[in-house]
Amino acid sequence: MVAPVDKKEVRLTIIASAVLVGVPLIANALHDLLSGRWDEHHDDRLPSDRGATSTPHLGGRPIEQLVADLRRLRVAVATDQQRSATHQLANRVAYDQLLMQACAMLDIPHDLGKRTAGPERDIERIRIEAELERAGIVLSARR
């Protein structure tokens, strides 16, 4: 025999669930709105709608920090041959993510979002590194 369900407990469970899910979502949305990230994620304008003289949107973290992380991961990718395949893949994925962020900041087109692998992806990385160098981002170690 099934015990009867108390309607008050059901209502309290629904309210508690709504609070547990809703409060973090609302807090995150408010944080994005106040920190300026809301515009970055909800901008309906196309990149072609921007004026030719407009500067790239540099929302989020500073470009200097991004470049420092790119340099660090570039060295890690170049020297991780003795590490596990999982570690090597993680380094490359993280490096690609940073490259895509830098490209977005500087409006550089790229194909790293495509699901390519192997030599094609390596060539695209090299092309993007060259484009970033042309844009004034120094990725190689200074001597």
N, C-alpha and C positions, 0 to 999 in steps of 0.2 A: 504494500500500500504506500502511496506517495504522500508525503507530508504536505499540507497546504502551504502556499507561498504567501508570506505577509506582504501586502502591497506597499506598506511603508518602507520595508527593507529594499524592495525593488526600486522605489523612487530614490532612496538614499544611494543605492549602488549606481544608478544612472547619473545622479548629480556628482558623485565622487569621480566617476569615470570621465565625465565632461570636464571637471576641474583639472584632473590629472593630465588630460590631453590638451585642453583649451588654454590653460594658463601658460605653459611653455610656448605654444604657438603664438599667442598674443604677445608675450614678452619678447620673443625673437623678432616678430614683425615690428614692434616698437623700437627695438634696438637697431634694426636695419634702417628704419625710417629716420631715427635720430642721428645715426652715424653716417648717413648719406648713401648707404648701400642700396636703399630702396630704389633710387633712380637708376642705379647700375643694372638691377635685375628687371625693372619694369619700364624701361625706356622704349617707347613704341617707335621712335624714329629709326630710320634705316641709316647705316653709315654713310650712304650717298647723300642723305639729307643735310649732313653737316656742311658748313661753309668750308671753302678751300683754305681759309686762313685759321680755322679753329684748331685749338690744341687738343691732343688726345685726352680722353677722360682718365685721370689718374686716381680713381677711387680705390679704396683699400689700402694696402700697405705701401710704404715708400718704395720707389724704384731702386734706391740704393740697397735696400734690404733684399729685394728680389734679385738684383745683380750679384750680391754677395752669396746668396744661396745658389744661384746658377754656377758661379765659379767653384764653390765647394762641391756641388754635385757633379760638375764636369770632371773634376779630378777623381771623384769617387767612381764614376763610370769608367774612366780611363784606366783605373788601377784595381778593379775588382775581379780580375780573372781568377784569382785563387779562392774567391768566395763561392758560396753555393749559387746554383742557378736562380733560386728564389730571391736571394739577396741582389744578384745582378739585375734581375727583372724589376725588382722594387726600385733600385736606383734609376734605371732607365725610365720607368713610368713617372717617378717623381721629377726627373729632369725634364721630361716631355711636358709635364703639367706646368712647370715653371717657364719653359719656353713659350707655351701657349699663352700664359699670363702676360709675359713680356710683349709678345706679338699683339695681344689685345690692347695693351697700354700704348703701343706705338703705331697701331693700325697697320701692322705688317701681315699680309695674307699668308696662310700656311695650310698644310695638309696633314698636320699631326693629329687632327681629330678623326681622320679616316682610320679604318681598321687594317692598316698595312703593317707588315713586319719584315724583318730581315734587312737586306741591302736597300730596299726602297725607303724604309723608315730612316736608316742611317744616312742616306743621301739627303733626305728632307731635313734631318737635324743639322747636317753640315751647311745646307743652304740657308737655314734660318739663322745659324750662328753667324754666317757671313753677312746676312741682312742686318742683324743686330750690331755687328761690328761697324757696318756702314752707317748705322744710325747713331754711332758714338758710344755704344756699350762695349766696354773692353772685357772680354771673357777669358782671354789667355792671361797666364800669370805674368806680371810685370817683372822685368829683370833689371 
